[in-house]
Amino acid sequence: MSVLLVLALTACSSNPLAAINPFQTKEDESKRGTIGFVQGFLGGVATDEPRAALVGREILSAGGTAADAAVAVSLALSVTLPSSAGLGGGGICVVHDVKSKRTETLDFQAATPGRMSPITVHPVAVPGFIRGIGALHAKYGRLQWAQLITPAEQLARFGNQVSRAFANDLRRAAPTTLADPGMRKIFAAGKDGTAIKEGDYLKQLDLSSVLGRLRARGAGDFYAGLAARQFIAAVTNAGGSLSLEDMRAYSPQWRPTIKVPYIKNANFHFPTPPGPAGVLAAQMMGMLVEDGQWERTSSDARAHLMAEVTGRAFANRDRWLRIDGTATANSDSLVARENIARLLAGYRSDEHTTWAAANQAQAENPDNPTGTGFVTVDREGSAVACTLTLNNLFGAGRVADGMGIILAALPAPRGRGPDSLAPMLLVSDLHNVFYMAAAASGGTAAPSALVNVVTRALLGKDDETLEMAVAAKRIHNDGVSDLTFYERGLEASVAQSLTNKGHNVGQTAKIGLVNAVFCRSGIPTRDEVSCSMKSDPRGFGLAAGSE
């Protein structure tokens, strides 16, 4: 049965909210917070780093919400994947809470300081991470704050084995990253100063002390207390410039999502600006579902359609995107049907449309490791999709001495920061039923990677699984260079078809990383819960849950 039919049947049922998750049994509430509290289906987690996924699964097993799991995963990633996530950075999440029937954007991106000293050598961003996850827990968490921090604190204090995911990032960034003495102190092994490798034990005692203080005193101390002053002094010593006013003034923002109608009251939810990724992914998705565009395109022509759709969205970006990442138009108007129709105008299934402003000199390889994405889903049907970033691989390449916090670079275009933040949820808003969560990272191509996966999972053949959708070769056109990238290993006939239709093509190793959870029958449901969870095989992550 196709997902379209499943959604239609759910939407037409007389009272879907009366459905009871068959795994929701009565438990001893006094044991909530203990691993194993939840029996049977507990939801799931998919991340770019395995240890963080297991931490999230344990929180779900202990009776935590998807928000609790997201907080714990974020903190764990700051220890196990500090190349892409950390207390000095930020991110953006799309959050669905089944209890309040609300789906929102949580924006906690690292910000540009209000004023920078003229003697600043290494500019750094104002961290949003801690206040962001604090806001998520305060609004939608169920377990105690301390319980969510403890796993990351222990990983930092007692050490964790370096995963292949982090070792790959470190290998990619060295020796530049290890040129800084503070970074070398943490991530180099032995007197020769070579980078630690997969399987080595990594202890981060300074970071564990900061996490312990956060556990005891909460997020506020880092922005206004003694910890804030210590952090500012460390930033200054590292050549950066932050003020206490910058720290105190920082506040994460809850905003509506960008909605794209799918079928029978089910909507895709994307994050609102600042940052173009949410709008771009929403416009692409809107074009693909408009009048069944993807479904009525033959399988051998879908690569061409994906190239046209991604290119049109990116080519149109300068019409609405300011240099600071904010939009000149209302997000809803950018994905309204009339604007989607305008973007698709002139589309031909047999011929590529050349962008008027194409400049191949500006072509950028879409294989960009900036940032990391993950998704969490609980058994009640609440879900969180997040993308975290330090605005560059290893941020500014400097560490806050005595605190072990990697400092985030200033947000910038072309894949750094907001350009790469591409999470998404699919929810039936009328019936409060969750279906899919996905989060993509990988620089400017992240929105394209997200849409490639979601389209195949939802609109592909009935026998196309989430695993197949995530593994399938991806297409991306950046709309600036008018160069259509495809992943190495794409069928030769498909690549030749793109060329025959007028595309200038180029191969790349990968286009983004996507982690996803797909519950075809939805949560909650009248029937047995059936969910697939998948981390991207292009990376070295893990999907963990129970079915």
ChimeraX attribute file (.defattr): number of C-alpha atoms within 10 A of each C-alpha:
attribute: neighborCount
match mode: 1-to-1
recipient: residues
	/A:1	9
	/A:2	14
	/A:3	18
	/A:4	15
	/A:5	12
	/A:6	13
	/A:7	21
	/A:8	14
	/A:9	12
	/A:10	19
	/A:11	19
	/A:12	11
	/A:13	10
	/A:14	8
	/A:15	10
	/A:16	17
	/A:17	14
	/A:18	11
	/A:19	12
	/A:20	16
	/A:21	18
	/A:22	15
	/A:23	15
	/A:24	15
	/A:25	10
	/A:26	7
	/A:27	12
	/A:28	7
	/A:29	9
	/A:30	8
	/A:31	13
	/A:32	17
	/A:33	20
	/A:34	15
	/A:35	16
	/A:36	16
	/A:37	21
	/A:38	25
	/A:39	15
	/A:40	16
	/A:41	22
	/A:42	27
	/A:43	31
	/A:44	31
	/A:45	35
	/A:46	34
	/A:47	33
	/A:48	28
	/A:49	26
	/A:50	21
	/A:51	24
	/A:52	31
	/A:53	30
	/A:54	21
	/A:55	24
	/A:56	33
	/A:57	29
	/A:58	24
	/A:59	31
	/A:60	33
	/A:61	28
	/A:62	21
	/A:63	26
	/A:64	30
	/A:65	29
	/A:66	34
	/A:67	31
	/A:68	29
	/A:69	34
	/A:70	34
	/A:71	27
	/A:72	28
	/A:73	30
	/A:74	35
	/A:75	28
	/A:76	30
	/A:77	29
	/A:78	25
	/A:79	30
	/A:80	27
	/A:81	27
	/A:82	24
	/A:83	29
	/A:84	29
	/A:85	33
	/A:86	31
	/A:87	27
	/A:88	28
	/A:89	34
	/A:90	33
	/A:91	32
	/A:92	29
	/A:93	32
	/A:94	31
	/A:95	32
	/A:96	30
	/A:97	22
	/A:98	20
	/A:99	11
	/A:100	10
	/A:101	13
	/A:102	13
	/A:103	25
	/A:104	20
	/A:105	26
	/A:106	24
	/A:107	24
	/A:108	25
	/A:109	31
	/A:110	31
	/A:111	20
	/A:112	18
	/A:113	19
	/A:114	12
	/A:115	11
	/A:116	14
	/A:117	13
	/A:118	7
	/A:119	10
	/A:120	14
	/A:121	12
	/A:122	17
	/A:123	22
	/A:124	32
	/A:125	27
	/A:126	27
	/A:127	29
	/A:128	26
	/A:129	29
	/A:130	24
	/A:131	21
	/A:132	27
	/A:133	25
	/A:134	17
	/A:135	20
	/A:136	20
	/A:137	23
	/A:138	14
	/A:139	11
	/A:140	20
	/A:141	20
	/A:142	16
	/A:143	20
	/A:144	14
	/A:145	20
	/A:146	16
	/A:147	15
	/A:148	26
	/A:149	21
	/A:150	19
	/A:151	22
	/A:152	28
	/A:153	26
	/A:154	19
	/A:155	20
	/A:156	24
	/A:157	20
	/A:158	13
	/A:159	19
	/A:160	19
	/A:161	15
	/A:162	20
	/A:163	20
	/A:164	17
	/A:165	18
	/A:166	22
	/A:167	19
	/A:168	16
	/A:169	18
	/A:170	25
	/A:171	14
	/A:172	13
	/A:173	16
	/A:174	15
	/A:175	14
	/A:176	11
	/A:177	23
	/A:178	21
	/A:179	13
	/A:180	14
	/A:181	15
	/A:182	20
	/A:183	21
	/A:184	20
	/A:185	15
	/A:186	18
	/A:187	21
	/A:188	20
	/A:189	16
	/A:190	10
	/A:191	6
	/A:192	7
	/A:193	15
	/A:194	15
	/A:195	20
	/A:196	20
	/A:197	20
	/A:198	16
	/A:199	12
	/A:200	14
	/A:201	14
	/A:202	23
	/A:203	20
	/A:204	22
	/A:205	20
	/A:206	18
	/A:207	24
	/A:208	23
	/A:209	17
	/A:210	19
	/A:211	26
	/A:212	19
	/A:213	16
	/A:214	21
	/A:215	18
	/A:216	13
	/A:217	13
	/A:218	16
	/A:219	22
	/A:220	15
	/A:221	16
	/A:222	23
	/A:223	25
	/A:224	16
	/A:225	14
	/A:226	10
	/A:227	18
	/A:228	18
	/A:229	18
	/A:230	15
	/A:231	23
	/A:232	21
	/A:233	17
	/A:234	22
	/A:235	25
	/A:236	19
	/A:237	13
	/A:238	23
	/A:239	15
	/A:240	24
	/A:241	26
	/A:242	25
	/A:243	21
	/A:244	14
	/A:245	13
	/A:246	20
	/A:247	20
	/A:248	15
	/A:249	12
	/A:250	18
	/A:251	15
	/A:252	22
	/A:253	14
	/A:254	17
	/A:255	15
	/A:256	17
	/A:257	23
	/A:258	27
	/A:259	23
	/A:260	22
	/A:261	20
	/A:262	19
	/A:263	15
	/A:264	16
	/A:265	15
	/A:266	23
	/A:267	19
	/A:268	23
	/A:269	27
	/A:270	29
	/A:271	33
	/A:272	27
	/A:273	21
	/A:274	18
	/A:275	26
	/A:276	26
	/A:277	29
	/A:278	26
	/A:279	28
	/A:280	26
	/A:281	30
	/A:282	30
	/A:283	27
	/A:284	29
	/A:285	27
	/A:286	26
	/A:287	28
	/A:288	23
	/A:289	17
	/A:290	17
	/A:291	10
	/A:292	12
	/A:293	13
	/A:294	21
	/A:295	16
	/A:296	9
	/A:297	15
	/A:298	11
	/A:299	13
	/A:300	12
	/A:301	16
	/A:302	18
	/A:303	22
	/A:304	26
	/A:305	25
	/A:306	24
	/A:307	25
	/A:308	30
	/A:309	25
	/A:310	29
	/A:311	26
	/A:312	27
	/A:313	24
	/A:314	25
	/A:315	21
	/A:316	15
	/A:317	17
	/A:318	13
	/A:319	10
	/A:320	17
	/A:321	18
	/A:322	14
	/A:323	11
	/A:324	12
	/A:325	19
	/A:326	14
	/A:327	21
	/A:328	12
	/A:329	11
	/A:330	12
	/A:331	20
	/A:332	16
	/A:333	12
	/A:334	19
	/A:335	25
	/A:336	16
	/A:337	17
	/A:338	11
	/A:339	16
	/A:340	21
	/A:341	14
	/A:342	11
	/A:343	21
	/A:344	19
	/A:345	10
	/A:346	9
	/A:347	14
	/A:348	13
	/A:349	15
	/A:350	14
	/A:351	16
	/A:352	19
	/A:353	17
	/A:354	16
	/A:355	15
	/A:356	10
	/A:357	11
	/A:358	16
	/A:359	13
	/A:360	13
	/A:361	8
	/A:362	12
	/A:363	17
	/A:364	17
	/A:365	18
	/A:366	27
	/A:367	19
	/A:368	23
	/A:369	22
	/A:370	29
	/A:371	34
	/A:372	32
	/A:373	34
	/A:374	36
	/A:375	38
	/A:376	36
	/A:377	34
	/A:378	28
	/A:379	25
	/A:380	23
	/A:381	24
	/A:382	28
	/A:383	33
	/A:384	32
	/A:385	34
	/A:386	30
	/A:387	29
	/A:388	31
	/A:389	35
	/A:390	36
	/A:391	33
	/A:392	25
	/A:393	24
	/A:394	27
	/A:395	30
	/A:396	22
	/A:397	24
	/A:398	27
	/A:399	26
	/A:400	24
	/A:401	20
	/A:402	15
	/A:403	19
	/A:404	26
	/A:405	25
	/A:406	28
	/A:407	29
	/A:408	33
	/A:409	30
	/A:410	22
	/A:411	25
	/A:412	16
	/A:413	17
	/A:414	15
	/A:415	26
	/A:416	25
	/A:417	32
	/A:418	31
	/A:419	27
	/A:420	34
	/A:421	33
	/A:422	41
	/A:423	34
	/A:424	33
	/A:425	29
	/A:426	26
	/A:427	26
	/A:428	21
	/A:429	18
	/A:430	14
	/A:431	19
	/A:432	25
	/A:433	28
	/A:434	28
	/A:435	25
	/A:436	27
	/A:437	31
	/A:438	31
	/A:439	31
	/A:440	34
	/A:441	34
	/A:442	28
	/A:443	31
	/A:444	30
	/A:445	32
	/A:446	34
	/A:447	35
	/A:448	32
	/A:449	28
	/A:450	28
	/A:451	28
	/A:452	26
	/A:453	26
	/A:454	23
	/A:455	18
	/A:456	18
	/A:457	24
	/A:458	19
	/A:459	18
	/A:460	20
	/A:461	14
	/A:462	12
	/A:463	10
	/A:464	14
	/A:465	16
	/A:466	25
	/A:467	17
	/A:468	15
	/A:469	20
	/A:470	25
	/A:471	16
	/A:472	15
	/A:473	19
	/A:474	26
	/A:475	27
	/A:476	31
	/A:477	29
	/A:478	26
	/A:479	27
	/A:480	23
	/A:481	19
	/A:482	28
	/A:483	24
	/A:484	25
	/A:485	27
	/A:486	25
	/A:487	20
	/A:488	16
	/A:489	13
	/A:490	14
	/A:491	10
	/A:492	10
	/A:493	10
	/A:494	17
	/A:495	22
	/A:496	12
	/A:497	16
	/A:498	24
	/A:499	16
	/A:500	13
	/A:501	16
	/A:502	14
	/A:503	23
	/A:504	17
	/A:505	16
	/A:506	15
	/A:507	17
	/A:508	15
	/A:509	14
	/A:510	22
	/A:511	33
	/A:512	28
	/A:513	31
	/A:514	35
	/A:515	32
	/A:516	34
	/A:517	28
	/A:518	25
	/A:519	23
	/A:520	22
	/A:521	22
	/A:522	25
	/A:523	30
	/A:524	27
	/A:525	22
	/A:526	16
	/A:527	13
	/A:528	16
	/A:529	19
	/A:530	16
	/A:531	22
	/A:532	19
	/A:533	26
	/A:534	26
	/A:535	32
	/A:536	22
	/A:537	15
	/A:538	15
	/A:539	18
	/A:540	17
	/A:541	24
	/A:542	22
	/A:543	25
	/A:544	22
	/A:545	24
	/A:546	16
	/A:547	12
